[in-house]
Amino acid sequence: MPRERAFSDQAAPLEWVPQGQFLCGGWRRGNGAPRAVTSPFSGALLAEINDASDADLDDAVAAAAEAQPLWAGIGPVARGKALKEAAARLRAHEDELAHLDALDCGNPVKGMRFDVNLGATLMEFFAGLTSELKGETIPQAGGKLTYVTREPLGVVARLVPFNHPLMFAAAKVAAPLAGGNAVILKPSEETPLATLRMAEIIGDLFPDGLMSILTGGAEIGAAICSHPGIAAVGLIGSVGTGRAVLRGGADTLKRTQLELGGKNALIICEDADIDRAIGGAVKGMNLGWTAGQSCGSTSRVLVHAVHYDRVVDGIAKAFDAVELGDPTNPETEMGALSTRAQYDKTTGFIERAKANGARMAAGGAPQGVPETGFFVRPTLFCDVTPDDEVARDEVFGPVLTVLAWRDEAEMLDIVNGLDVGLTASIWTRDLDTAMRLSRRIHAGYVWVNDASDHYLGAPFGGVKQSGIGREECLEEMLAYTEAKTVTIVGGG
């Protein structure tokens, strides 16, 4: 039977109180409307923060434009040193930041500790890459010299979602700062707390105004995308939000870095180790990390028909064994969805799938948790068709579908038949099969006999409408620089 861990009805009180918006090297009350920040698992009020206004954004851009040349001018070694110190400070505040994230976004504190360290690791990674902002020389005749340098774009912005608040905040300021840029960061309006606390912890390491944290909803996000003083915008978010970013930046021809959603396939071949593949399918949903709210989750399993019943049964048993509970409890396996909107979206998918005839092999309403919490049990659907909504559209929640296949070509048509392609996972004992399928699958990141894990320096990003550009690698830092070509002719 499904299990839920008992806990109190209210979140622990917030010991730290956010001071407002972080801009121009200090704190100020936002000039926008007040916004309540509440716990997604208890409904408790955590904080009230005034949104940033367009005037606040203008001030942040002006301060960033003034600070950026100073930062670029100190050189790559000094920039790397500051980022390394920032990473060390985040690690020193691991417990506090993880607790804030657990309260704010509903993910288990164990996973949020991992997030703090991952964010710090990515900061350290980009700190070490500052010396890789290299140019080149191009041979010329007649004593001419042509060389290419890398220069920062100037003031850039990054928009990050609710599912990994602190990790994305730390990681996504790191690459632009390493490249010599100033950064304006907008966290999700639903989960801003750990990001604001990060600004308190590391803000003094940078020139005043170099890094600003502006909170608010779609209005301030749209203003960032259209602001003429911002040279580039990077987003982690949905495909729809990615389109909005492109439209908003069109008039100023902004550079964009987009890591968007996917409906990612996990393929189980006839020769696969089935027990390992079942474990991989459960792992690939990131239930204990984000309650399935992960763009890289392998949320549709395509299993060879000879193993269909065994795989459905194995995943269902694993899903039923997952314990839901208080995200601040170190023993909790899976927490709550982060927002009311995400809860409504996920439960809507579940109800429509049942109404359309899909069989729910695991899942259902949780028991023993607060009625105010946005809890959804890991849910497994089988007896679906490739055209069913739940098998085609990204839920961004703990919902997995299983489809059977016999013909490889037909299976690949299903896998590649969507307009997104972020990740994929292949389970086989045969190297030829692994190589063939990995070439033919339209996805930016493919695992073989694994799922979910990222590797430092390995480019992450999607194809088709799953994004533009690559992250977590040298390419991410270079995306926030311009190549400048100079030719010198003697005797002038």
Backbone torsions as a table, in degrees:
resi	resn	phi	psi	omega
1	MET	NA	147.9	175.7
2	PRO	-58.9	146.4	-178.3
3	ARG	-124.8	145.0	175.1
4	GLU	-132.0	135.8	-178.6
5	ARG	-80.4	132.7	-179.3
6	ALA	-71.7	146.0	176.3
7	PHE	-161.7	172.6	-175.7
8	SER	-72.0	163.7	-176.3
9	ASP	-78.7	-15.6	-175.7
10	GLN	-123.5	146.5	173.7
11	ALA	-68.6	151.9	174.8
12	ALA	-60.7	145.5	-177.5
13	PRO	-61.5	147.8	-179.7
14	LEU	-79.4	113.0	-177.2
15	GLU	-76.7	-25.2	-179.4
16	TRP	-107.7	138.3	-178.3
17	VAL	-115.1	123.8	178.8
18	PRO	-64.7	144.2	-175.2
19	GLN	-91.7	-6.3	-179.5
20	GLY	127.4	-141.5	178.6
21	GLN	-88.9	141.3	176.7
22	PHE	-102.1	107.3	179.0
23	LEU	-154.2	157.3	-179.9
24	CYS	57.8	29.1	177.5
25	GLY	80.9	8.1	-178.8
26	GLY	-153.4	-164.3	-174.8
27	TRP	-115.5	141.4	174.2
28	ARG	-149.3	154.0	174.9
29	ARG	-70.0	130.2	178.9
30	GLY	-63.7	149.4	-179.8
31	ASN	-90.3	4.0	177.0
32	GLY	-92.4	-169.9	-177.1
33	ALA	-73.6	151.4	176.4
34	PRO	-69.1	147.1	-179.5
35	ARG	-134.9	129.1	178.0
36	ALA	-82.2	135.8	173.8
37	VAL	-109.3	117.6	-174.2
38	THR	-120.9	158.3	177.8
39	SER	-75.0	129.8	179.6
40	PRO	-76.4	-9.3	-179.7
41	PHE	-110.4	-12.6	177.2
42	SER	-127.9	-17.3	-175.5
43	GLY	80.7	0.2	-178.4
44	ALA	-66.3	142.5	174.7
45	LEU	-73.1	121.7	179.9
46	LEU	-95.0	-39.2	-177.7
47	ALA	-166.8	164.1	171.3
48	GLU	-129.6	124.8	-174.2
49	ILE	-129.9	131.8	174.1
50	ASN	-74.3	130.2	177.5
51	ASP	-60.4	155.3	170.1
52	ALA	-72.0	147.3	177.8
53	SER	-106.4	175.2	175.8
54	ASP	-60.9	-36.0	178.1
55	ALA	-65.8	-39.1	175.8
56	ASP	-62.1	-41.4	178.1
57	LEU	-62.8	-44.5	178.2
58	ASP	-57.4	-42.7	179.4
59	ASP	-64.9	-41.2	-179.8
60	ALA	-64.4	-41.3	179.7
61	VAL	-65.7	-42.4	179.4
62	ALA	-62.7	-43.9	179.0
63	ALA	-66.1	-37.8	178.9
64	ALA	-65.6	-41.0	179.5
65	ALA	-63.6	-32.2	178.2
66	GLU	-76.1	-37.9	-176.0
67	ALA	-79.2	-28.9	-171.1
68	GLN	-61.1	-44.4	178.9
69	PRO	-61.7	-33.9	177.4
70	LEU	-63.9	-44.4	179.8
71	TRP	-64.8	-46.8	178.5
72	ALA	-61.9	-34.4	-175.3
73	GLY	-73.7	-17.5	-178.3
74	ILE	-76.0	-13.0	174.8
75	GLY	92.8	162.8	-173.5
76	PRO	-66.4	-35.5	-177.8
77	VAL	-65.6	-45.2	-179.9
78	ALA	-67.0	-37.6	177.0
79	ARG	-63.4	-43.3	178.5
80	GLY	-62.3	-39.2	179.2
81	LYS	-62.7	-43.7	179.5
82	ALA	-63.3	-41.0	179.5
83	LEU	-67.5	-36.6	176.9
84	LYS	-64.6	-39.9	177.3
85	GLU	-66.0	-38.6	176.5
86	ALA	-59.7	-43.7	178.8
87	ALA	-62.1	-42.2	179.8
88	ALA	-62.7	-39.4	179.1
89	ARG	-66.4	-38.8	178.0
90	LEU	-63.1	-43.1	178.5
91	ARG	-61.5	-37.6	180.0
92	ALA	-66.0	-22.2	179.4
93	HIS	-107.9	26.4	-174.4
94	GLU	-55.1	-50.8	-175.5
95	ASP	-62.9	-44.1	-178.9
96	GLU	-63.8	-47.3	-177.4
97	LEU	-67.3	-39.8	178.3
98	ALA	-64.4	-39.3	178.3
99	HIS	-65.0	-41.8	177.3
100	LEU	-59.9	-45.4	179.8
101	ASP	-63.5	-42.1	179.8
102	ALA	-61.7	-43.3	176.9
103	LEU	-62.6	-39.8	-167.5
104	ASP	-86.0	-37.4	-174.1
105	CYS	-115.2	-7.9	174.8
106	GLY	85.7	-0.5	177.2
107	ASN	-79.3	147.5	-178.5
108	PRO	-59.8	142.4	-175.2
109	VAL	-62.4	-29.9	177.3
110	LYS	-60.2	-46.0	177.8
111	GLY	-67.6	-31.8	-179.6
112	MET	-73.6	-28.2	171.1
113	ARG	-63.8	-42.3	175.4
114	PHE	-58.8	-41.6	-179.9
115	ASP	-61.4	-42.7	179.3
116	VAL	-59.1	-46.0	-179.1
117	ASN	-69.6	-34.1	177.0
118	LEU	-67.7	-42.8	176.2
119	GLY	-59.4	-42.7	178.1
120	ALA	-65.2	-39.3	178.9
121	THR	-62.2	-41.9	179.1
122	LEU	-68.1	-34.5	173.3
123	MET	-60.7	-45.7	179.1
124	GLU	-63.6	-38.6	179.3
125	PHE	-59.7	-49.4	-179.0
126	PHE	-72.3	-28.4	173.6
127	ALA	-59.5	-38.4	179.3
128	GLY	-75.8	-13.2	-179.1
129	LEU	-93.3	-3.6	-176.1
130	THR	-59.2	-30.5	179.7
131	SER	-77.0	-5.9	179.2
132	GLU	-90.9	7.4	174.9
133	LEU	-79.3	65.6	-171.8
134	LYS	-98.5	155.4	173.8
135	GLY	-107.6	-153.1	179.5
136	GLU	-156.8	161.8	172.8
137	THR	-114.1	147.7	-177.3
138	ILE	-120.1	121.1	-177.0
139	PRO	-60.5	139.1	177.7
140	GLN	-135.0	161.5	176.3
141	ALA	-91.8	162.8	170.7
142	GLY	69.5	28.0	176.4
143	GLY	77.9	6.3	177.8
144	LYS	-76.3	152.3	177.6
145	LEU	-127.9	122.8	174.2
146	THR	-117.5	127.1	178.2
147	TYR	-137.6	158.5	-177.3
148	VAL	-122.9	132.8	176.4
149	THR	-120.1	163.6	175.7
150	ARG	-109.6	125.5	-179.5
151	GLU	-124.6	146.1	179.3
152	PRO	-65.4	154.7	178.2
153	LEU	-72.6	-30.9	-178.5
154	GLY	123.6	-110.1	178.1
155	VAL	-102.9	123.5	-179.7
156	VAL	-127.2	165.5	-179.7
157	ALA	-131.0	149.8	174.8
158	ARG	-134.1	134.9	-178.2
159	LEU	-115.1	122.8	-174.8
160	VAL	-122.3	153.6	-172.5
161	PRO	-92.1	-171.4	-172.1
162	PHE	-89.5	-10.7	-168.4
163	ASN	-82.9	-26.6	175.8
164	HIS	-135.8	69.2	-168.2
165	PRO	-57.3	-56.7	-175.3
166	LEU	-71.9	-44.0	-177.6
167	MET	-58.9	-48.4	-179.9
168	PHE	-66.5	-37.9	179.7
169	ALA	-59.9	-48.2	-178.3
170	ALA	-67.3	-46.4	-175.2
171	ALA	-68.1	-35.9	-171.7
172	LYS	-87.3	-11.3	167.5
173	VAL	-86.6	-18.9	-170.7
174	ALA	-66.6	-49.5	-175.6
175	ALA	-64.0	-48.0	177.5
176	PRO	-62.4	-40.2	178.6
177	LEU	-64.7	-40.7	177.5
178	ALA	-59.7	-34.8	179.7
179	GLY	-79.8	-0.7	176.5
180	GLY	95.4	13.9	-178.6
181	ASN	-93.4	164.1	163.4
182	ALA	-94.1	150.1	-173.2
183	VAL	-130.7	132.4	168.2
184	ILE	-109.3	119.6	-175.5
185	LEU	-110.3	129.6	173.4
186	LYS	-114.8	109.9	172.4
187	PRO	-76.3	169.6	172.8
188	SER	-59.7	139.2	176.7
189	GLU	-63.5	-19.2	-179.4
190	GLU	-81.8	-26.9	-171.2
191	THR	-138.0	61.4	-174.2
192	PRO	-92.8	-6.6	-163.3
193	LEU	-65.6	-52.1	-177.9
194	ALA	-63.9	-32.3	178.0
195	THR	-66.1	-42.0	176.9
196	LEU	-66.0	-38.4	176.8
197	ARG	-65.6	-36.6	175.6
198	MET	-57.5	-41.1	179.5
199	ALA	-61.4	-38.4	176.7
200	GLU	-64.6	-36.6	-174.3
201	ILE	-75.5	-38.8	-172.3
202	ILE	-116.8	-5.6	-171.5
203	GLY	-58.8	-33.3	-176.4
204	ASP	-73.9	-6.9	179.1
205	LEU	-77.2	-11.7	-173.8
206	PHE	-122.1	157.1	176.2
207	PRO	-56.8	146.1	179.8
208	ASP	-54.5	128.0	177.9
209	GLY	91.7	-10.9	-176.4
210	LEU	-65.9	-37.8	179.4
211	MET	-125.1	122.1	176.0
212	SER	-120.5	145.7	174.7
213	ILE	-116.2	114.7	179.5
214	LEU	-116.5	125.4	-178.8
215	THR	-104.9	155.1	179.3
216	GLY	151.2	-179.0	-174.9
217	GLY	-95.3	-148.7	-174.1
218	ALA	-63.2	-29.3	-176.6
219	GLU	-64.0	-48.5	-179.2
220	ILE	-71.5	-30.9	174.9
221	GLY	-62.4	-42.7	178.4
222	ALA	-66.0	-38.2	179.1
223	ALA	-64.7	-37.7	176.5
224	ILE	-62.0	-45.6	-176.1
225	CYS	-64.6	-31.3	-176.6
226	SER	-98.2	-4.3	-173.6
227	HIS	-67.1	127.8	-177.2
228	PRO	-69.9	-16.6	-180.0
229	GLY	-88.0	-0.5	179.9
230	ILE	-107.4	125.6	-172.0
231	ALA	-86.3	-25.8	-176.0
232	ALA	-152.6	151.8	176.4
233	VAL	-131.1	129.9	173.2
234	GLY	-112.0	137.6	-177.6
235	LEU	-130.8	139.7	159.8
236	ILE	-114.6	117.5	-174.9
237	GLY	-178.4	-161.9	-177.6
238	SER	-80.6	164.8	176.5
239	VAL	-59.7	-42.8	179.6
240	GLY	-60.7	-42.1	178.1
241	THR	-67.3	-35.6	176.0
242	GLY	-60.2	-41.7	177.2
243	ARG	-63.3	-39.9	179.3
244	ALA	-63.7	-38.5	177.6
245	VAL	-62.8	-44.2	179.3
246	LEU	-63.1	-42.3	178.2
247	ARG	-64.6	-42.4	-177.9
248	GLY	-65.7	-31.9	-179.5
249	GLY	-93.1	2.0	-173.3
250	ALA	-64.5	-42.3	-175.9
251	ASP	-64.4	-29.2	179.0
252	THR	-105.4	8.1	177.9
253	LEU	49.6	50.1	-178.6
254	LYS	-67.9	143.9	167.8
255	ARG	-67.4	143.5	179.9
256	THR	-131.0	144.0	173.1
257	GLN	-127.8	112.3	-172.2
258	LEU	-123.4	120.0	171.3
259	GLU	-114.1	105.2	-168.0
260	LEU	-112.5	-166.5	-170.9
261	GLY	-83.0	-180.0	178.4
262	GLY	-160.5	164.0	170.0
263	LYS	-121.5	82.0	-160.5
264	ASN	-85.2	136.0	-174.8
265	ALA	-94.6	138.3	168.5
266	LEU	-115.3	116.8	-171.8
267	ILE	-105.4	123.7	178.6
268	ILE	-109.3	114.0	-177.6
269	CYS	-85.2	167.9	-175.5
270	GLU	-62.1	-32.9	-176.0
271	ASP	-92.4	7.9	-175.3
272	ALA	-67.9	155.2	167.2
273	ASP	-74.2	103.7	-168.0
274	ILE	-67.7	-39.8	178.9
275	ASP	-62.7	-42.2	177.1
276	ARG	-65.4	-38.8	-179.5
277	ALA	-65.7	-39.4	176.2
278	ILE	-61.6	-45.9	176.2
279	GLY	-60.4	-38.4	178.0
280	GLY	-66.3	-36.7	178.7
281	ALA	-65.4	-39.4	177.7
282	VAL	-69.0	-46.3	178.4
283	LYS	-58.9	-40.6	-175.6
284	GLY	-64.6	-15.0	178.3
285	MET	-84.7	-8.3	176.9
286	ASN	55.1	40.3	-175.4
287	LEU	-65.2	-43.4	-177.9
288	GLY	-79.8	-3.6	-178.8
289	TRP	-105.1	-47.1	-173.3
290	THR	-137.4	12.8	-174.8
291	ALA	54.9	35.0	178.9
292	GLY	81.6	-0.2	179.4
293	GLN	-85.3	71.9	-174.4
294	SER	-143.4	129.4	-178.4
295	CYS	-64.6	-27.4	-178.2
296	GLY	-90.5	0.4	-178.2
297	SER	-58.5	134.4	176.9
298	THR	-84.8	84.8	-167.3
299	SER	-94.8	5.9	170.9
300	ARG	-137.4	120.8	-179.5
301	VAL	-97.2	129.1	172.9
302	LEU	-115.8	106.8	-172.9
303	VAL	-111.8	140.9	175.7
304	HIS	-57.9	139.2	-169.3
305	ALA	-58.1	-28.2	-177.9
306	VAL	-67.9	-18.5	-178.7
307	HIS	-111.6	7.8	-171.0
308	TYR	-57.8	-53.6	-175.8
309	ASP	-62.8	-41.2	-179.5
310	ARG	-64.1	-41.5	-179.3
311	VAL	-68.2	-44.1	178.3
312	VAL	-59.3	-45.6	-178.8
313	ASP	-64.6	-42.1	-178.3
314	GLY	-66.2	-43.6	178.5
315	ILE	-66.7	-41.5	-179.6
316	ALA	-59.8	-43.9	178.9
317	LYS	-63.8	-41.3	178.9
318	ALA	-65.2	-41.0	179.0
319	PHE	-64.5	-42.8	-178.5
320	ASP	-65.4	-24.1	-178.1
321	ALA	-82.9	-11.4	-178.0
322	VAL	-70.8	131.2	178.8
323	GLU	-95.1	128.0	172.5
324	LEU	-93.2	150.6	178.6
325	GLY	179.8	-170.9	-178.1
326	ASP	-58.7	117.1	-178.4
327	PRO	-60.6	-23.8	-179.7
328	THR	-81.6	-6.2	177.4
329	ASN	-83.4	123.0	-177.5
330	PRO	-60.0	-19.6	-178.4
331	GLU	-90.1	-7.8	-177.0
332	THR	-66.2	134.0	-179.8
333	GLU	-87.2	-38.4	-177.2
334	MET	-145.7	136.0	-178.1
335	GLY	-101.2	-146.0	-175.4
336	ALA	-103.3	160.6	167.9
337	LEU	-66.1	153.9	-166.1
338	SER	-80.5	-24.1	-172.8
339	THR	-142.2	157.5	173.7
340	ARG	-59.5	-42.5	-179.4
341	ALA	-61.2	-40.0	-179.3
342	GLN	-70.7	-35.6	176.2
343	TYR	-63.5	-47.3	-179.9
344	ASP	-63.7	-40.4	179.4
345	LYS	-63.5	-45.8	-176.6
346	THR	-66.6	-47.8	179.7
347	THR	-66.6	-29.2	174.8
348	GLY	-64.5	-43.3	175.6
349	PHE	-58.6	-44.0	-177.1
350	ILE	-63.5	-47.2	-178.3
351	GLU	-65.2	-40.2	179.3
352	ARG	-68.0	-37.4	178.6
353	ALA	-63.1	-44.0	177.8
354	LYS	-63.1	-41.8	-179.4
355	ALA	-65.0	-28.4	-178.4
356	ASN	-88.7	4.1	172.9
357	GLY	101.5	0.6	176.9
358	ALA	-69.4	146.6	179.0
359	ARG	-94.0	123.7	179.4
360	MET	-87.9	104.0	-176.5
361	ALA	-83.7	-19.3	175.7
362	ALA	-155.5	154.0	178.3
363	GLY	121.0	-161.8	-177.3
364	GLY	114.5	176.3	-176.8
365	ALA	-67.4	133.3	177.8
366	PRO	-70.4	157.1	178.4
367	GLN	-126.1	150.3	175.9
368	GLY	78.8	17.4	177.5
369	VAL	-123.5	160.7	-177.2
370	PRO	-58.4	138.4	-179.9
371	GLU	-63.0	-25.0	-179.4
372	THR	-80.3	-11.5	-175.1
373	GLY	-79.2	149.2	-179.1
374	PHE	-91.0	62.1	-176.0
375	PHE	-96.2	132.6	173.2
376	VAL	-134.0	125.6	179.0
377	ARG	-67.3	152.5	171.8
378	PRO	-55.1	126.4	-169.6
379	THR	-121.4	130.8	-177.8
380	LEU	-119.9	127.4	176.5
381	PHE	-115.2	135.2	171.5
382	CYS	-128.7	-177.4	-174.5
383	ASP	55.5	43.4	175.8
384	VAL	-111.4	163.4	175.1
385	THR	-108.3	159.7	179.5
386	PRO	-60.0	-21.8	-178.3
387	ASP	-90.5	-6.0	179.1
388	ASP	-66.6	143.7	-178.6
389	GLU	-53.0	-45.2	-174.8
390	VAL	-67.8	-19.7	178.6
391	ALA	-95.4	-7.2	-176.6
392	ARG	-115.8	-35.8	-171.8
393	ASP	-100.7	144.5	179.2
394	GLU	-70.1	122.6	176.8
395	VAL	-83.1	-38.1	-173.7
396	PHE	59.6	50.1	179.2
397	GLY	-163.5	-177.7	-172.5
398	PRO	-82.1	58.5	-177.4
399	VAL	-125.8	122.3	-177.3
400	LEU	-122.7	138.1	176.1
401	THR	-114.3	149.3	177.9
402	VAL	-123.7	128.5	176.5
403	LEU	-125.0	147.2	178.7
404	ALA	-96.5	149.6	175.1
405	TRP	-143.4	154.8	173.2
406	ARG	-125.0	-38.2	-176.4
407	ASP	-97.8	125.2	-175.8
408	GLU	-62.8	-41.3	-178.8
409	ALA	-62.8	-42.2	178.3
410	GLU	-66.3	-38.8	177.5
411	MET	-60.7	-44.4	179.9
412	LEU	-65.3	-34.4	175.7
413	ASP	-61.7	-38.4	178.0
414	ILE	-68.3	-46.8	-178.6
415	VAL	-59.4	-44.4	-174.3
416	ASN	-92.9	4.5	-173.5
417	GLY	-83.3	7.9	179.6
418	LEU	-108.2	166.3	-178.9
419	ASP	-91.5	13.4	176.1
420	VAL	-124.4	159.7	179.3
421	GLY	-166.5	78.8	-178.1
422	LEU	-93.1	-64.9	-179.4
423	THR	-128.8	168.4	172.6
424	ALA	-155.7	158.3	179.7
425	SER	-136.3	133.3	-177.2
426	ILE	-121.0	131.6	179.5
427	TRP	-119.2	112.2	-177.9
428	THR	-159.8	154.0	173.6
429	ARG	-93.3	-7.0	-172.0
430	ASP	-101.9	121.9	-177.8
431	LEU	-64.7	-39.8	179.1
432	ASP	-60.5	-43.3	178.0
433	THR	-61.9	-44.3	-179.8
434	ALA	-60.5	-45.1	-178.8
435	MET	-67.8	-41.9	-178.7
436	ARG	-64.6	-48.8	-178.0
437	LEU	-67.5	-39.3	-179.3
438	SER	-63.6	-31.0	176.0
439	ARG	-72.8	-35.8	-171.4
440	ARG	-88.8	-16.6	180.0
441	ILE	-80.9	133.9	179.6
442	HIS	-88.6	88.7	179.1
443	ALA	-153.6	153.5	-178.0
444	GLY	-84.2	-19.8	-176.2
445	TYR	-143.7	122.6	-175.8
446	VAL	-125.4	129.9	171.6
447	TRP	-102.7	146.4	170.7
448	VAL	-118.3	120.8	-176.6
449	ASN	57.3	37.0	175.8
450	ASP	-163.1	171.7	176.2
451	ALA	-159.0	153.8	167.8
452	SER	80.7	-38.1	-172.1
453	ASP	-68.0	141.7	171.6
454	HIS	-110.0	155.7	-178.2
455	TYR	-128.6	129.7	-173.2
456	LEU	-56.3	126.8	179.1
457	GLY	90.1	-12.8	178.1
458	ALA	-82.4	123.1	-176.2
459	PRO	-58.9	132.7	177.7
460	PHE	-121.1	129.8	178.8
461	GLY	169.4	173.7	-172.3
462	GLY	-114.9	173.2	173.7
463	VAL	-112.1	172.9	-177.1
464	LYS	52.9	-130.9	-175.9
465	GLN	-89.7	16.7	175.6
466	SER	-89.5	5.5	172.0
467	GLY	144.2	177.2	178.0
468	ILE	-134.3	124.4	177.6
469	GLY	93.6	177.2	-179.5
470	ARG	-131.2	147.5	-176.5
471	GLU	-125.1	172.2	178.0
472	GLU	65.3	29.1	-175.6
473	CYS	-156.5	176.3	179.1
474	LEU	-56.4	-37.1	-178.5
475	GLU	-58.6	-32.9	179.1
476	GLU	-63.7	-44.1	178.7
477	MET	-66.5	-43.2	-178.9
478	LEU	-63.9	-26.4	178.7
479	ALA	-64.2	-19.2	179.2
480	TYR	-103.3	26.8	174.1
481	THR	-134.0	162.1	173.9
482	GLU	-113.8	142.6	170.6
483	ALA	-85.4	126.8	176.3
484	LYS	-116.6	128.1	179.4
485	THR	-102.4	132.2	179.6
486	VAL	-126.2	130.2	173.9
487	THR	-118.9	127.7	-179.5
488	ILE	-112.1	127.3	176.0
489	VAL	-115.1	124.7	-176.8
490	GLY	-70.8	164.8	173.8
491	GLY	84.3	11.5	-175.3
492	GLY	-70.9	NA	NA
